[in-house]
């Protein structure tokens, strides 16, 4: 989409939009992170990966006049057909891990929740009530489409800065507010890329 005193924290307390389990599944869109102090964290992922991308994200969401913002860090690892995305914050650790394979997508959170479905988009739709181009977004970070902007309604994706090799460095994803879902502005900054990483 990251590495991080135990204290129980409910991720749903950070987001009170009237949608189904909104805070849990907003994580699937790289769109939220529980950044309260002293939360438990997930252990680090082990093993070797063909590619590792590290960076930061920020989100601003608004629904019916209520605005909330979050910032955090992420690590995206790929190995063959498997992708692992970890979301968190340097001060609190890994707060969510999303594992995507061709057959199954699993979301684990630091407070012990574990949710699964066939794809990230189905998981987000079933739990939150609206979807996000998760699979495409993870792919675009490594192999962006031509041009600096594309539309995946209702989402707009802008590649604001690229490296000399044409890889994304700064990406912004936005959608307008609807009757059932908040507006979202997600900004992703890629700080480091490694091949054949552990």
ChimeraX attribute file (.defattr): number of C-alpha atoms within 10 A of each C-alpha:
attribute: neighborCount
match mode: 1-to-1
recipient: residues
	/A:1	31
	/A:2	24
	/A:3	20
	/A:4	18
	/A:5	7
	/A:6	9
	/A:7	11
	/A:8	10
	/A:9	17
	/A:10	14
	/A:11	22
	/A:12	14
	/A:13	10
	/A:14	19
	/A:15	19
	/A:16	14
	/A:17	20
	/A:18	12
	/A:19	15
	/A:20	16
	/A:21	18
	/A:22	23
	/A:23	23
	/A:24	26
	/A:25	26
	/A:26	20
	/A:27	24
	/A:28	26
	/A:29	22
	/A:30	26
	/A:31	27
	/A:32	29
	/A:33	27
	/A:34	28
	/A:35	20
	/A:36	13
	/A:37	12
	/A:38	14
	/A:39	22
	/A:40	20
	/A:41	21
	/A:42	21
	/A:43	13
	/A:44	12
	/A:45	14
	/A:46	7
	/A:47	7
	/A:48	14
	/A:49	19
	/A:50	13
	/A:51	18
	/A:52	22
	/A:53	21
	/A:54	19
	/A:55	20
	/A:56	21
	/A:57	25
	/A:58	19
	/A:59	22
	/A:60	18
	/A:61	23
	/A:62	17
	/A:63	19
	/A:64	13
	/A:65	6
	/A:66	10
	/A:67	14
	/A:68	14
	/A:69	17
	/A:70	16
	/A:71	19
	/A:72	27
	/A:73	25
	/A:74	27
	/A:75	22
	/A:76	23
	/A:77	27
	/A:78	21
	/A:79	15
	/A:80	9
	/A:81	9
	/A:82	15
	/A:83	21
	/A:84	22
	/A:85	24
	/A:86	29
	/A:87	31
	/A:88	30
	/A:89	23
	/A:90	13
	/A:91	14
	/A:92	21
	/A:93	24
	/A:94	29
	/A:95	27
	/A:96	26
	/A:97	27
	/A:98	22
	/A:99	19
	/A:100	22
	/A:101	15
	/A:102	10
	/A:103	10
	/A:104	14
	/A:105	21
	/A:106	19
	/A:107	23
	/A:108	18
	/A:109	22
	/A:110	22
	/A:111	17
	/A:112	10
	/A:113	10
	/A:114	14
	/A:115	14
	/A:116	17
	/A:117	16
	/A:118	14
	/A:119	18
	/A:120	26
	/A:121	19
	/A:122	17
	/A:123	22
	/A:124	26
	/A:125	15
	/A:126	15
	/A:127	18
	/A:128	21
	/A:129	16
	/A:130	19
	/A:131	21
	/A:132	23
	/A:133	17
	/A:134	17
	/A:135	15
	/A:136	12
	/A:137	18
	/A:138	20
	/A:139	12
	/A:140	16
	/A:141	20
	/A:142	15
	/A:143	13
	/A:144	18
	/A:145	13
	/A:146	8
	/A:147	9
	/A:148	14
	/A:149	15
	/A:150	14
	/A:151	11
	/A:152	11
	/A:153	10
	/A:154	13
	/A:155	16
	/A:156	15
	/A:157	20
	/A:158	17
	/A:159	21
	/A:160	14
	/A:161	16
	/A:162	15
	/A:163	9
	/A:164	8
	/A:165	6
	/A:166	13
	/A:167	17
	/A:168	22
	/A:169	18
	/A:170	20
	/A:171	22
	/A:172	19
	/A:173	23
	/A:174	19
	/A:175	19
	/A:176	15
	/A:177	15
	/A:178	11
	/A:179	7
	/A:180	13
	/A:181	21
	/A:182	22
	/A:183	15
	/A:184	23
	/A:185	19
	/A:186	22
	/A:187	21
	/A:188	25
	/A:189	20
	/A:190	22
	/A:191	11
	/A:192	11
	/A:193	15
	/A:194	13
	/A:195	13
	/A:196	12
	/A:197	15
	/A:198	13
